[in-house]
Amino acid sequence: MPLDRPLSLVTGASAGIGAAFARALAARGHDLVLVARRADRLHALAIQLRAAHGTAVHVRPLDLADPSAPQRLCAALAAEGLAVDWLVNNAGYGVPGTFEASAWEVHAAFLQVLLTAPTELAWRLLPGMRARGYGRIVNVASLAGHVPGSAGHTLYAASKAYLIKFSQSLALENRAHGVHVCALCPGFTWSEFHDVTGTRALVGKLPRFLWQRAETVVDEGVAAVERGQIVHVTGRANRAIKALAKLIPDRLGLWLSARQSRRYRQLD
Ligand SMILES: NC(=O)c1ccc[n+]([C@@H]2O[C@H](COP(=O)([O-])OP(=O)(O)OC[C@H]3O[C@@H](n4cnc5c(N)ncnc54)[C@H](OP(=O)(O)O)[C@@H]3O)[C@@H](O)[C@H]2O)c1
């Protein structure tokens, strides 16, 4: 690593995969900017990481559904002379139910958090990375972006497929400038995700071998972006599912997706 203490910005650092990224990067000697809405969680994590690793932690409580949040965050960091070397676009959630069951405002906020905020953060932070000849961008996508869309959680797979394609283009444009971009694609991961979406009971019926720990996902993600891998699906079972989804005809894929949707998705 070319820098003594890289500065990593992690969104969604108050829980799950984002908190695990913060812990893993602090252990690797990074300083941190932590972003999420729950300030108390971010401050508690910051105290732990300062004590454990001597990490400089900048806590930035923000709602990424606010369209002005990425610009305000980047302007504040620049004003403090903080240059971001690693961007982990991780904040996310799901909206259960069918498309018409939620108000437009719910979908608009989802698109802002899952698509626009990560895209804008990359756009704002990339020039500094390129100028310094070093940068890492991890876009936390999902296995859902590789398999056919489901009924219910209508925008989720679409948003993750976008992140995968966006990461591929960004990686190709920037790899000659020392900036690695990786779409990290976990499958089912132990975190607060399914509690927030209210689907814990439904996904609790899935076999245990499909589940990964957030720490495992993060270890794979850090290794993948470091070696310059552009898309990384975590875990053997998830890689097998992705490979199968590519092999089978679309009609069979959609039939399977409809069957799984009835079992594991909230459809009202
Ligand atoms: N868990 C899985 O099975 C799974 C599988 C594949 C991909 N993923 C992806 O992994 C990422 C992390 O999810 P997770 O599993 O770690 O879920 P999680 O435990 O629920 O954590 C989600 C994080 O996103 C933050 N967040 C949500 N809305 C936000 C907003 N409006 N503004 C700022 N921060 C916001 C939350 O913080 P606050 O509530 O404090 O704002 C929290 O820190 C997501 O992008 C998710 O789609 C998860």
The ligand as a Tripos MOL2 file, in Angstrom:
@<TRIPOS>MOLECULE
LIG
   48    52     1     0     0
SMALL
NO_CHARGES

@<TRIPOS>ATOM
      1 N1        -27.3610   -8.5170    4.3760 N.am      1 LIG1
      2 C1        -27.4700   -9.0940    3.1840 C.2       1 LIG1
      3 O1        -27.9770  -10.2310    3.0630 O.2       1 LIG1
      4 C2        -26.9490   -8.3770    1.9630 C.ar      1 LIG1
      5 C3        -26.7330   -9.1300    0.7970 C.ar      1 LIG1
      6 C4        -26.2390   -8.5010   -0.3410 C.ar      1 LIG1
      7 C5        -25.9550   -7.1500   -0.3210 C.ar      1 LIG1
      8 N2        -26.1860   -6.4260    0.8280 N.ar      1 LIG1
      9 C6        -25.8870   -4.9710    0.7750 C.3       1 LIG1
     10 O2        -24.9340   -4.6790    1.7750 O.3       1 LIG1
     11 C7        -25.0600   -3.3010    2.1410 C.3       1 LIG1
     12 C8        -25.0500   -3.2000    3.6580 C.3       1 LIG1
     13 O3        -26.1890   -3.8690    4.1710 O.3       1 LIG1
     14 P1        -26.1620   -4.6690    5.5410 P.3       1 LIG1
     15 O4        -26.5010   -6.0580    5.2410 O.co2     1 LIG1
     16 O5        -24.9270   -4.3710    6.3000 O.co2     1 LIG1
     17 O6        -27.4480   -4.0190    6.2480 O.3       1 LIG1
     18 P2        -27.6220   -3.2660    7.6660 P.3       1 LIG1
     19 O7        -26.9880   -4.0500    8.7530 O.co2     1 LIG1
     20 O8        -29.0840   -2.9730    7.7670 O.co2     1 LIG1
     21 O9        -26.8030   -1.9100    7.4650 O.3       1 LIG1
     22 C9        -27.2550   -0.9320    6.5360 C.3       1 LIG1
     23 C10       -26.4730    0.3450    6.7330 C.3       1 LIG1
     24 O10       -26.9440    1.3260    5.7820 O.3       1 LIG1
     25 C11       -27.2070    2.5390    6.4640 C.3       1 LIG1
     26 N3        -28.2460    3.3280    5.8180 N.ar      1 LIG1
     27 C12       -29.4860    2.8950    5.4690 C.ar      1 LIG1
     28 N4        -30.1900    3.9400    4.9860 N.ar      1 LIG1
     29 C13       -29.3850    5.0360    5.0510 C.ar      1 LIG1
     30 C14       -29.5550    6.4180    4.7380 C.ar      1 LIG1
     31 N5        -30.7230    6.8940    4.2690 N.pl3     1 LIG1
     32 N6        -28.5210    7.2690    4.9410 N.ar      1 LIG1
     33 C15       -27.3470    6.8060    5.4530 C.ar      1 LIG1
     34 N7        -27.1270    5.5220    5.7710 N.ar      1 LIG1
     35 C16       -28.1410    4.6450    5.5880 C.ar      1 LIG1
     36 C17       -27.6330    2.1000    7.8760 C.3       1 LIG1
     37 O11       -27.3660    3.1230    8.8190 O.3       1 LIG1
     38 P3        -28.4710    4.0490    9.5680 P.3       1 LIG1
     39 O12       -29.7330    3.2250    9.6980 O.co2     1 LIG1
     40 O13       -27.8070    4.3800   10.8610 O.co2     1 LIG1
     41 O14       -28.6220    5.2290    8.6570 O.co2     1 LIG1
     42 C18       -26.6770    0.9320    8.1270 C.3       1 LIG1
     43 O15       -25.4410    1.4260    8.5980 O.3       1 LIG1
     44 C19       -26.3450   -2.8100    1.4790 C.3       1 LIG1
     45 O16       -26.0200   -2.0470    0.3400 O.3       1 LIG1
     46 C20       -27.0670   -4.0780    1.0870 C.3       1 LIG1
     47 O17       -27.9070   -3.8980   -0.0250 O.3       1 LIG1
     48 C21       -26.6590   -7.0070    1.9610 C.ar      1 LIG1
@<TRIPOS>BOND
     1     1     2 1
     2     2     3 2
     3     2     4 1
     4     4     5 ar
     5     4    48 ar
     6     5     6 ar
     7     6     7 ar
     8     7     8 ar
     9     8     9 1
    10     8    48 ar
    11     9    10 1
    12     9    46 1
    13    10    11 1
    14    11    12 1
    15    11    44 1
    16    12    13 1
    17    13    14 1
    18    14    15 2
    19    14    16 1
    20    14    17 1
    21    17    18 1
    22    18    19 2
    23    18    20 1
    24    18    21 1
    25    21    22 1
    26    22    23 1
    27    23    24 1
    28    23    42 1
    29    24    25 1
    30    25    26 1
    31    25    36 1
    32    26    27 ar
    33    26    35 ar
    34    27    28 ar
    35    28    29 ar
    36    29    30 ar
    37    29    35 ar
    38    30    31 1
    39    30    32 ar
    40    32    33 ar
    41    33    34 ar
    42    34    35 ar
    43    36    37 1
    44    36    42 1
    45    37    38 1
    46    38    39 2
    47    38    40 1
    48    38    41 1
    49    42    43 1
    50    44    45 1
    51    44    46 1
    52    46    47 1
@<TRIPOS>SUBSTRUCTURE
     1 LIG1         1 GROUP 0 **** ****
